[in-house]
């Protein structure tokens, strides 16, 4: 065995050790980006392969034992790196799914909020509308039709809002109850509005229903705000 072979064997061993160390580093927690981990693993495997080749050709009597240890070390490093990459990919997937759920919940809550605001606007104008129409007998029929159609739109949409609350926010039972309460008062206000046009009830009765609906709308908006701050942020 010549001196040159020994030097080559030592160089090969050093390269193999450096490659193994790089591979081990790639399997650790020093690098958070998966691409960097895989890059270090690839460089480590390449260096180890070159080093082992040089060692085997130069010092075959020492190469077998060293090769076994190096193979085990490289296999462990590769396994850990791949395992960590898969775990990171799964975490990323779960984060994306959670974000999609949050976005969906926010969109559905916004639909409920917009509906509640539509009801509030109708509630705000209804009493003045009733009082203005009652003084002009010729407008009574058209006034009833307009009021009923407006209430039918928000009431029908309220049924859909309740289905959203039940299906998408199962754990927040207060939300569904709040939506139902608003829808119930919409129907109550519609009924007394028509009766007021026919002079069957006084304006005070209409005002009571207007105020009651306002309270229910406020309670619903508070519930949506609570869910948003808790789950969406």
Protein Blocks (a to p, Z undefined) as FASTA:
>chain_A
ZZklmmmmmmmmmmmmmmmmmmmmmmmmmbmblklmmmmmmmmmmmmmmmmmmmmmmmmm
lmmmmmmmmmmmmmmmmmmmmmmmmmmmmmmmmmmmmmmmmmmmmmmmmmmmmmmmmmmm
mmmmmmmmmmmmmmmmklmmmmmmmmmmmmmmmmmmmmmmmmmmmmmmmmlmmlmmmmmm
mmmmmmmmmmmmmmmmnopacfklmmmmmmmmmmmmmmmmmmmmmmmmmmnZZ
